[in-house]
Amino acid sequence: PRQVQIIPSVLPADWANMGQCVKELEEAGVDRIQFDVMDGNFVPNLTFGPEMIAACRNYCDVPFETQLMVSNYNSDTMLEEYVNATKGLNGEPGVVIVHVEACTHLHRSLSKIRDMGGSPSVALNPHTPAELVLNVLDLVDHVLVMTVNPGFGGQAYIPTMLDKITQLRSAIVERGLDVDIEVDGGIKADQTIMECAAAGANCFIAGSGMFAYPTLKEGCDALRAKALE
Ligand code: DX5
């Protein structure tokens, strides 16, 4: 079975103390930290750019993950900025996720991320069929199945995404590939994470589902325990 990974989203964090937050997330035992980059165009919300991610780098030694909810990937400069900001303390590849719906040349963008020293991954919005990423599964390390419509935390989980998770896991296995499936949106330490794990997901992104606990460690432990149940 694939290793379960618990990945908090920093969206609910205290942005005025983001460095302290990622330090606390590291101490809570998370596997990776997700930065939700939103441009106010691809999604109706605006968050931060590469400087916020780079500013957090020296506060912890946990791998970073950047989800690019932005409309224009055609500029290699933009991609390079995010790949570099997301790298580890010693330049290890960081996970850079592009949305299939925003990529005119998805195969090219994913190949570019790998060439620049990043770990390329692709995300699908709830309405997007799995078929749209089958031809790039050989290029990515992760496929992110959104279980909410992206843009905000605290939304309700969409249970009809389970079939897409199952379909992607079968396609990955059929091709003999080593690709993680991530889920993101409304994931809690309850039936949501359990059914996604059973369907084939192994990386779980949580914002409110993690920050709702008295301590981040309790949140991380609760999510991990349920995913393994
Ligand atoms: C949604 C973001 C998610 C969000 C998850 O647009 O991409 O990562 O922060 O938040 P919750 O876990 O509260 O649904």
Residues whose N, C-alpha, C, O or C-beta is under 5 A from the ligand:
A	BS01	DX5	S9 L11 D36 N149 P150 G151 F152 G153 G154 Q155 D184 G185 G186 I187 I205 A206 G207 S208 G209
